């Protein structure tokens, strides 16, 4: 059984985790994603919030809400 909801909080490795679970990010797969982005860690890996949001958009996800807290950005994406 595939998960319907996934929360990701991996201190900057969000892009790697999402790419690794790409097979679950298909229609009929994960419906809701809660992603905590750690901006300084992403920048050290030459990644960005907009790059991750665009990558998810290409896979049919849209942002429901976005909250900034210090150096973190909390996102809720849905399909």
ROSE-4610 file (N, C-alpha, C; in Angstrom, 1 decimal, always signed):
// ROSE-4610
residu = [X/X/X/X/X/X/X/X/X/X/X/X/X/X/X/X/X/X/X/X/X/X/X/X/X/X/X/X/X/X/X/X/X/X/X/X/X/X/X/X/X/X/X/X/X/X/X/X/X/X/X/X/X/X/X/X/X/X/X/X/X/X/X/X/X/X/X/X/X/X/X/X/X/X/X/X/X/X/X/X/X/X/X/X/X/X/X/X/X/X/X/X/X/X/X/X/X/X/X/X/X/X/X/X/X/X/X/X/X/X/X/X/X/X/X/X/X/X/X/X/X/X/X/X/X/X/X/X/X/X/X/X/X/X/X/X/X/X/X/X/X/X/X/X/X/X/X/X/X/X/X/X/X/X/X/X/X/X/X/X/X/X/X/X/X/X/X/X/X/X/X/X/X/X/X/X/X/X/X/X/X/X/X/X/X/X/X/X/X/X/X/X/X/X/X/X/X/X/X/X/X/X/X/X/X/X/X/X/X/X/X/X/X/X/X/X/X/X/X/X/X/X/X/X/X/X/X/X/X/X/X/X/X/X/X/X/X]
num = [1/1/1/2/2/2/3/3/3/4/4/4/5/5/5/6/6/6/7/7/7/8/8/8/9/9/9/10/10/10/11/11/11/12/12/12/13/13/13/14/14/14/15/15/15/16/16/16/17/17/17/18/18/18/19/19/19/20/20/20/21/21/21/22/22/22/23/23/23/24/24/24/25/25/25/26/26/26/27/27/27/28/28/28/29/29/29/30/30/30/31/31/31/32/32/32/33/33/33/34/34/34/35/35/35/36/36/36/37/37/37/38/38/38/39/39/39/40/40/40/41/41/41/42/42/42/43/43/43/44/44/44/45/45/45/46/46/46/47/47/47/48/48/48/49/49/49/50/50/50/51/51/51/52/52/52/53/53/53/54/54/54/55/55/55/56/56/56/57/57/57/58/58/58/59/59/59/60/60/60/61/61/61/62/62/62/63/63/63/64/64/64/65/65/65/66/66/66/67/67/67/68/68/68/69/69/69/70/70/70/71/71/71/72/72/72/73/73/73/74/74/74/75/75/75/76/76/76/77/77/77/78/78/78/79/79/79]
x = [+0.8/+0.0/+0.9/+0.6/+1.3/+0.8/+1.7/+1.3/+0.5/-0.5/-1.3/-0.7/-0.1/+0.5/+1.9/+2.8/+4.2/+4.7/+5.4/+6.0/+7.5/+8.2/+9.6/+10.3/+11.2/+12.0/+13.4/+14.3/+15.6/+16.7/+16.6/+17.7/+18.5/+17.8/+18.5/+18.5/+18.2/+18.3/+16.9/+16.1/+14.7/+14.7/+15.5/+15.5/+15.9/+16.9/+17.4/+16.2/+15.6/+14.5/+13.4/+13.0/+11.9/+12.3/+13.5/+13.9/+13.9/+14.3/+14.4/+13.0/+12.0/+10.6/+9.8/+10.4/+9.7/+8.6/+8.9/+8.0/+6.7/+6.7/+5.4/+4.7/+5.3/+4.7/+4.0/+3.2/+2.5/+1.0/+0.1/-1.3/-1.6/-2.4/-2.7/-1.7/-0.7/+0.3/+0.1/+1.2/+1.1/+0.2/-0.7/-1.7/-1.3/-0.7/-0.4/+1.1/+1.8/+3.2/+3.4/+4.0/+4.3/+5.8/+6.4/+7.9/+8.4/+9.4/+10.1/+11.4/+11.5/+12.7/+13.7/+14.9/+16.0/+16.8/+16.5/+17.0/+18.6/+19.3/+20.7/+21.3/+20.8/+21.3/+21.1/+19.9/+19.6/+20.6/+20.9/+21.8/+23.2/+23.6/+24.9/+25.0/+23.9/+23.8/+23.4/+23.4/+23.1/+21.7/+20.8/+19.3/+18.6/+17.3/+16.5/+15.0/+14.3/+12.9/+12.2/+12.4/+11.7/+12.0/+13.2/+13.6/+12.7/+12.6/+11.9/+10.4/+9.8/+8.4/+8.1/+9.0/+8.9/+8.9/+9.9/+10.0/+8.7/+8.1/+6.9/+5.7/+5.7/+4.7/+4.7/+5.9/+6.0/+5.4/+5.3/+4.7/+3.3/+2.6/+1.2/+0.8/+1.8/+1.5/+1.4/+0.6/+0.4/+0.6/+1.0/+1.2/-0.1/-0.5/-1.7/-1.4/-0.3/+0.1/+1.6/+2.2/+3.6/+3.8/+4.6/+4.9/+6.4/+6.9/+8.3/+8.5/+9.5/+9.8/+11.3/+11.9/+13.4/+14.0/+14.8/+15.5/+14.8/+13.6/+12.9/+11.6/+11.3/+10.0/+9.2/+8.0/+7.1/+6.1/+6.0/+5.1/+4.1/+2.9/+1.9/+1.6/+1.9/+1.6/+0.6/-0.3/-1.3/-1.4/-2.0/-2.2/-3.7]
y = [-1.2/+0.0/+1.3/+2.2/+3.5/+4.4/+5.3/+6.3/+7.4/+7.9/+9.0/+10.4/+10.4/+11.6/+11.4/+12.3/+12.2/+13.6/+13.5/+14.7/+14.5/+15.5/+15.5/+16.6/+16.2/+17.2/+16.6/+16.9/+16.2/+17.2/+18.4/+19.3/+19.6/+19.9/+20.3/+19.3/+18.0/+17.0/+16.7/+17.7/+17.6/+17.2/+17.8/+17.5/+16.0/+15.6/+14.2/+13.2/+13.5/+12.6/+12.6/+13.8/+13.8/+13.1/+13.3/+12.6/+11.0/+10.6/+9.2/+8.6/+9.4/+8.8/+9.2/+9.6/+10.0/+9.0/+7.7/+6.7/+6.7/+7.3/+7.5/+8.8/+9.7/+11.0/+11.0/+10.0/+9.8/+9.8/+10.0/+10.0/+8.6/+8.7/+7.5/+7.2/+8.0/+7.9/+8.9/+9.4/+10.4/+11.6/+11.8/+12.9/+14.2/+14.1/+15.3/+15.3/+16.3/+16.5/+17.6/+17.4/+18.4/+18.5/+19.6/+19.6/+20.8/+20.5/+21.6/+21.8/+23.0/+23.3/+24.1/+23.7/+24.4/+25.1/+26.4/+27.3/+27.3/+27.6/+27.7/+26.3/+25.2/+23.9/+23.7/+24.1/+23.9/+24.7/+25.9/+26.8/+26.2/+25.6/+24.9/+23.8/+23.2/+22.1/+22.6/+23.9/+24.6/+24.3/+24.2/+24.0/+25.2/+25.3/+26.5/+26.0/+26.8/+26.5/+26.6/+27.5/+27.6/+26.4/+25.9/+24.7/+23.5/+23.3/+22.2/+22.4/+23.6/+23.8/+23.6/+24.0/+23.8/+22.3/+21.6/+20.2/+19.4/+19.8/+19.2/+19.6/+20.9/+21.3/+20.5/+20.2/+19.4/+18.0/+17.6/+16.3/+16.3/+17.5/+17.7/+18.2/+18.7/+19.2/+20.7/+21.2/+22.7/+23.0/+24.2/+24.6/+25.1/+24.5/+24.9/+26.0/+25.9/+27.0/+27.0/+28.1/+28.3/+29.2/+28.8/+29.6/+29.6/+30.8/+31.0/+31.1/+30.4/+30.5/+30.5/+31.6/+31.8/+31.4/+30.4/+29.9/+28.7/+28.4/+27.3/+27.8/+27.0/+27.3/+26.0/+26.1/+25.0/+25.1/+24.0/+23.9/+22.8/+23.0/+21.9/+21.9/+20.8/+20.5/+19.5/+19.6/+18.6/+18.4/+17.3/+16.9/+17.0]
z = [+0.0/+0.0/+0.0/-0.8/-0.9/+0.1/+0.7/+1.6/+0.8/+1.5/+0.9/+1.4/+2.5/+3.1/+3.6/+3.2/+3.6/+4.2/+5.3/+5.9/+5.7/+5.2/+5.0/+5.8/+6.7/+7.5/+7.6/+6.6/+6.6/+6.5/+7.1/+7.3/+6.0/+4.9/+3.7/+2.6/+2.9/+1.9/+1.2/+1.3/+0.7/-0.7/-1.5/-3.0/-3.2/-2.5/-2.6/-2.2/-1.1/-0.7/-1.7/-2.2/-3.2/-4.4/-4.9/-6.1/-5.9/-4.7/-4.4/-4.3/-4.0/-3.9/-5.1/-6.2/-7.3/-7.8/-7.7/-8.1/-7.3/-6.1/-5.4/-5.7/-6.4/-6.7/-8.1/-8.3/-9.5/-9.2/-10.2/-9.9/-9.2/-8.2/-7.4/-6.3/-6.2/-5.2/-4.1/-3.6/-2.5/-2.9/-2.0/-2.3/-1.7/-0.4/+0.3/+0.7/+0.6/+1.0/+2.0/+3.1/+4.0/+4.0/+3.6/+3.4/+4.2/+5.1/+5.8/+5.1/+4.5/+3.8/+4.7/+4.7/+5.5/+4.5/+4.4/+3.3/+3.3/+4.5/+4.4/+4.0/+4.4/+4.0/+2.5/+2.0/+0.6/-0.2/+0.2/-0.5/-0.6/+0.5/+0.5/-0.5/-0.8/-1.8/-3.1/-3.3/-4.6/-5.1/-4.1/-4.4/-3.8/-4.3/-3.8/-3.6/-2.8/-2.6/-3.9/-4.7/-6.0/-6.9/-6.9/-7.7/-7.2/-5.9/-5.4/-5.7/-5.5/-5.8/-7.3/-8.2/-9.6/-10.0/-9.4/-9.6/-9.2/-8.1/-7.6/-8.6/-9.0/-9.9/-11.2/-11.7/-12.9/-12.7/-11.5/-11.2/-10.7/-10.9/-10.7/-9.3/-8.5/-7.2/-7.2/-6.3/-6.2/-4.7/-4.4/-3.0/-2.5/-1.3/-0.6/+0.3/+1.1/+1.9/+2.1/+2.6/+2.8/+4.0/+4.9/+6.1/+6.3/+6.6/+6.9/+8.4/+8.9/+10.3/+10.5/+10.8/+10.9/+9.5/+9.5/+8.3/+7.6/+8.1/+7.6/+6.8/+5.8/+5.1/+5.1/+5.6/+5.7/+4.6/+3.9/+2.7/+2.8/+2.3/+2.2/+0.7/+0.0/-1.4/-1.5/-2.5/-2.7/-4.2/-4.6/-6.0/-6.3]
